[in-house]
Amino acid sequence: MFLVNDTTLNSVIFLLTGLPSQGDTHLWISIAFCFMYVISIVGNSVILFIIKTHPSLHEPMYIFLSMLAFTDLGISITTIPTILGIYLFNFREISLDACLAQLFFVHLLQYIESSVLLLMAFDRFIAIHNPLRYTSILTLPRIAKMGLVAVLRPIVLILPLPFLLKRFRYCQSNVLSHSYCLHREVIKMACSDITFNNIYGLFTKLFQMGLDSLLIFLSYVMIIKSVLSIASYEECLRALNTCVSHLCALLLFYTPEISLSVIQRFGNGSSPLLQILLSYISLLLPPLVNPIVYSVKSKHLRVKIIRMFTK
């Protein structure tokens, strides 16, 4: 199937793709995605509500956690509807404008999450390296400025993408290989020169996630140095234990994202099914697991959540 060539008539329609399934398998996949959607929305909403309504949690660590929960909530709201549309209603069509809008928000929220994870690494470093001055260093005005930078940098990087894609004519196969629109998928459909888009896409990835991951790595090098300088073994373990939730969030976010980027750029013979699964893991697993991990590891948060549901 091929696209209508004239994009000025807004006649470009893409077809989204789900996991290959039939009969009962398709039903169980639909149920699994519905379950993930509900847990992600409820879990992140509960964390946001608890932090907002309890002044005792208005501390730097929980403010950064609320930023992460808000971003994860946005990712779920942006991606899950088209996924459920495919599996529940077999609705695969998406217009060019809707596709570009989804693409913008998916990549924007991914980049914001990367920035928030960097801020959380900095938060852990300050808490371990200089605990007595923790709240005086991470004041609310300073956190607000850090949060603003964490949002503005991704906006500046991602905003050109829809406009760059909008100017193309699309005449290739209109079947996308994922259940939502991604930049690398859409540019494959163009029948124009996409060299600049490829270079710009790589630049944004390196400048955002590459730089963030490098700074996170350096933060943990400094954290380990600070921990090793602690004389007490128990205090050492206690300090490292405060980083476990953040390390889980880092692994959930960066491992599938890096794997998918490597496969897409260098694994020409890789299985399309593997790419789809990694894409699902990259976008759907962090919003699902992050609230669970933080609720289990944070005693203050866990107690308040239990109290809310047992009233």
N, C-alpha and C positions, 0 to 999 in steps of 0.2 A: 504494500500500500504506500502511496506517495502523497506528499503534501501539495496543496494548491500553492503555486509559486508567488502569487501576489500578496505580500504581507500587508500592503496598504489597505486591503479590504478586510483586514482582521479575520481572514479566513483560515489562518493556521491553527490546526488542531493536532495536539500530540496525544499519543496513547500511552498511558502508564502501564507498568508491568508488575505483577505480583509473583510470588513463589509458585512454581508449577505444582498444581494440586487438582485433585478431583474427588467428588463424592464426600465421604466422611472426613478425609484429610482436609479438604477445603473448609469444612465446618469447624473442625478443631482449630485450624489456623485462625479463623475468624474469631472464635471464642478467646483464643490466646491473646490476640491483639486487643480485643475489647477489655480483657482483664488488665493488660498492661496499661491501657489508656486510663482506665478508672483508677488504678493504683497510683499512677504517675500524677494525675490531677489531684486526687485526694491527698496523697502524701505530701506533695509540695505545698498545696494550699493549707494543710494543717500546720506545717512548719512556719509558713508566713504568718498565719493567724496567731500561733503561740508566741512568736517573737514580737509581733506587733502589740499584743495585749498584755505582755508581762514586762514591766519596766526593768526587772532584774536581769532580763536577757538583752537589754540595750547596751551590750558590750561589743567591742570591735569584732571578735570572733563570730558572734551571732549575727551581726549586721552583714558581714561578708557571706555568711551562710544564707541569709535571706536573699542576697543578690544572686547566689547560685540557684536557690530554689525558684526565684522569679524567672531566671533564664531558662531553667529546665522546664518550667511550666509553659513558657513561650514556645520552646521546641516541640513539646507534646501537642500543643494546640495547632501549631503550624503544619506538622507532618502527619499526625494520626488520621485526620479527617479523610485525606485522599486514600490512605491505606485502607481504612474501613469501607470507603466507597467502593473500592475494588473487590474486597472479600465479601462484603455483606450485600451489595447491590449490583455487582459486576459493572460499575460505572468507571470506565477507564479514560474517558475523554477529558482533556483540559485545554483551554484556549491559551494562546501565546501570552496574553496579558496576565492571566491568572497564574500561568507557569512562571513568568518572570517575577511576579509578586511573591510567590512561594519561594522561589530560588533566592530572592533578596533576603527574606526573613530567615530562611534556614541557615544561610551562610553568615548572616549578621549575628544571629544568636549563638552559633558555634564559635565565632570569633570573640564575642562578648564573654562566653563561658571560659574560653582560654585566658582572657584577661582577668576574669574573676579568680580563676585558679592561681594565677600569678600573685594577685593581691593576697590570697589566703596563704600562700607560701611565705610572703613577706610578713604577714601577721604572725605566723608560727615562729619565724626567725626572731622577731622582736620579743615575743612572749617568752622564748627560751633564753635568748642572749641578754635581754635587759628587762626582766620581769617587774622590777620595782618601778620602772618608768613606762611600763606598757601602755597604761591608759593616758598618760601625759603625752606620749609620742603619737599614739593613734587617737587623736581627738575627733569629735564628730565633724567639724569643718574640714579637717584633713582627709577623713574617710570620704566625705562628700566629693572633694576635689579628685581623689583617687578614683572613685566610682565614675565621675564625669569623664575622666580621661579614658577609663576602661570601656566606655560606651562610644565616645567620639572617635577614637582611633578606628574601630571596626566600621563605623558609619562612613568615614572618609574613604576607607579601602573598598567597601562593598558597594557603595552608592553608584559608581560608574558602571558596574556589571550589567544591570538591566538595560541601560541606555546603549551600551556597546552591543548587546545582543539584539536589541530592538531594530537596529539599522540593517541587520542581515536579511537576505532572502533565504528561505528554507525550502530546499527541494530534495533533501535526502529522505530516507525512510523515517516515518514519523513515530516509530515505536521506541520509547525510552526504556532503558533497562532497569529502572527503579520505580518505586511506588510514589515518588515525589520528584520534583524538578531540582536538578543540580546543574551547576554551571558547566562542568565538563561534559555532561550528557547532552545539554542543549546545543553547545557549539558543534558537536558532531553532526547535528542535523543541518547545519548551514552549508550553502553551496558557494560561499565566499571565502576569501583568504582569512583564516582564523589565527594567523601567526601571532598577531599582537595580543589577542585574547588569551592564547596559551601562555605567552610570556607574562602578561599582567596577572593571570590567575596564579602562576607559580610565584610571582613576586609577592602577591598578597599573602599567600600561604607561608612563605618564608619570613616575611616581615612581621606577620602576626603570630602564627603558631610556632614557627622556628625560633623567633626571638623570645617568645614567652617561655618555651620549653628550655631554652638555654639559661634564661634568668632564673627559672624554677630550679634547674639543676644546681646553679651557683648558690641559690638560697639554701638548698639542702646540704651543700658542701659546708657552708657557714654554720648551719644548724648542727651538723655532726661535729664540727670543731668546737662549738660551744658546749655540746653534750659531753664530749670527751674531757673537757676541762672541769666538769663537775666531779667532785671527790667521791660523793656517795653513789654507790651502785644503784640503790633503790631510787634515788632522785634522778639518776641517769635514765632508768627504765620509765619512770613517770613522765619525764620530758619527752622521750621518744613516743610514748603511748598517746600523747596529745596530737601526734602527727599521723596516726594510723588512718583516721577517717579521710584526711586530705590525700594521703598516698593512695587509698582505694579510689577516690574520685579521679586522681591523676591517671591511674592505670585504666580505669573505665573509659576515660575520655581519649587519651593519647594513643593507647595500644591499637585499637581498631582503626583509628583515624590515620595513623602512620602506616599501618599495614595496607589499608585501602589505597592510600596515595602511592605507595611503592608499587603495588600490583597494577594500578591504573596506568602508571607511567612506564613501567619496565616489564610487567608480566603480560606480554601480548598473547600468550597461549594459555592464560589462566582461565579457570572455569567461571562463566558468568554467574552461576549460582553462588560461588564463593564471594564474589563481589557484592551481590545482593545481600547475602547474610552479614557480611562485614559492615555494609552500609546500615542495615537495620540495627546491628549491635552498636555502631557508632552513635546513632541518633536516638535510639529508643531505650537503650540500657541505662545510661547515666541518669535520665529523669526518673527511671523506675527504681534504681538501686540507691542513689545518693540519699534520698530522705530516709530510707531504711537504715543505712549504715550510720548516718549521723544521729538518728534517733536511738539506735542501740548503743553507740559509743559515748554519747553525751548524757551524763547522768541528769543534769538539770533539765535538759530538753525532754528526756524520757519520762521523768517524774511528772512533768507538767502535762505531757500528752496523755499519760495514763490517768491522771487526775481529771482531765477534760472528758474522757470517755467513760469514767466510772462515777460521775456525778449523778 
